[in-house]
Amino acid sequence: MTECHPVAATGLKKALARGAKMIVADPRRIPLAEMADLHLPLRVGSDVSLLLAMAHVIEREGLVDAQFIGERTVKGEDFLAHVKEYPPEWAEQITGVPARDIETAAIWYGKAERGAIYYTLGITEHICGVDNVQSLCNLALMTGNVGREGTGINPMRGQNNIQGAGDSGAIPTDFPGFQPCADAENAKKFSALYGRDIDAEKGITKVRALEMCGDRIRAMLINGENTLLSDPNRHHCEHALKSLDHLVVIDIFLTETAQLADVVLPATAWAETDGVCVNTERRVQRLRAAVPPMGQAKPDWWIVAQIAKHAGFKGFDWESPKEVFNELCSVSPIYSGLDWDRIDRGEYQWPVPHKDHPGTPILHQGAFRNGRGIFTRHRYRNPAETVSAEFPVWLTTGRRLPSYHTRTQTGRAAGIDYLLSEETLEVHPDDVAAWGLQDWCRLSSARGSIVIKVKRTARSPRGTVFASFSFSDVPVNILTGSGYDPITETAELKVCPVRVEPVEKPEAAPVDQIPPPAAL
């Protein structure tokens, strides 16, 4: 969190200063692990086994909140019987975490008056991402750590306004406001709004869309994402985009993805944009342009509306972001009590069901929106790919604080480049010696290879290496695989078996590795 969500991580540091206990479950010894009361260095991809064992201990020690389970949940008895099969000793064999540490973590959480769970993409970017999240929910439900201040399941959003994108309907299963597409009444409502029949079936995910490129999908619009660098299996992604008849990219810079496009439409940057942002705590906030747009740049909503009108669609005659937001409020129950003028005067946390409602700082107080919390039973399953004689090392990927995401913006700032000018592979010192590494290595997977500089550090455990996907000249996502969660179709970016071999310092960038993007 200190590298991916530094503002939220500051809140955790303040809680520690006030006497809170912190347990960090992460394969690497990240900065928060240095501050934690307990670090659980689990093997990458083994989260479900760790969480099952913690639930086992909580049930065994009688730390469950029986009243909460009885009054506010379903399937609790089945779940409590299920976790008896998974003692900490079993989990130790899979995770590598000592059974006594798993027991300690479970007892601390189970006995806490208020226990909060925070998770990031290390939980979701697996083929079992849904299982991971639901396993965390099980811990909160069995201890009654939901619906009270200082408790709950707190997902850290990967980028700014990811929450707002979901609220607005950028989810294949839902209309705006998380109204399921499968509900006929919802489809009827939005059909009336748009003046045409709306398909009630869920849409496709980006994973499926890339698979369909050149076949069922002949044209694509990518808005504000550097897909070529951020998605797994780089060669597959590049082939998919090049298979299109027509590719349009909306962005503020000529990214690696935009360089493949037939048309690039320049968008306004954050400081040039009037609009609305929703953060990870559901706080709806007004954004106000501080400077005029550069060149021909236009707001994203305006660009999309113009494309829609030129394509012959009705209902896109907006003149301002105010009209767009007010339309969203008119069709989304969680925003019903909001409008542009109201958020211009203050900030509110949804749901805000009516005009006099003050907002909802804490969800699920007293009751769940859908009635009762549902326990789910899961079993551990291996990642899509596991280590082998050919690829005996675990690679896990992530982000670094100075180089935000794919460096579309931070890579153009000299001061930030000074802080982190190149990507490195974090390797445990014992592995550096055992593998005969010097300053550089070749990192290979079933999909390709890259050459990368070696950084000796005990932050990564033995047998596991780490790199970010941020640098275009070291495209780590050439290596990552095509496995994804069967429910959400979220790609498995956190687990990839690789081979690490020593090489001399390269004379120039390897063929696979492309130069940094040109200026727009």
Secondary structure, DSSP 8 states (H G I E B T S, - for coil): -TTT-HHHHHHHHHHHHTT---EEE-SS--HHHHH-SEEE---TT-HHHHHHHHHHHHHHTT-S-HHHHHHHEESHHHHHHHGGG--HHHHHHHH---HHHHHHHHHHHHH-SS-EEEE-HHHHSSTTHHHHHHHHHHHHHHHT-SSSTT-EEEE--SSTTHHHHHHTT-BTTEETTTEETT-HHHHHHHHHHHTS----S----HHHHHHHBTTTB-EEEEES--HHHHSSSHHHHHHHHHTSSEEEEEESS--TTGGG-SEEEEB--GGG--EEEE-TT-EEEEE---S---TT-B-HHHHHHHHHHHTT-SS---SSHHHHHHHHHHH-GGGTT--HHHHHH--EES---STT----SSTTSSSBTTBSEE---------SS---SSS-EEEEEE--SSS-TT-TTGGG-HHHHHH--S-EEEE-HHHHHHTT--SEEEEEETTEEEEEEEEE-TTS-TTEEEEES--TTS-GGGT----B-TTT--B--S-EEEEEEEE---SS--TTS-------
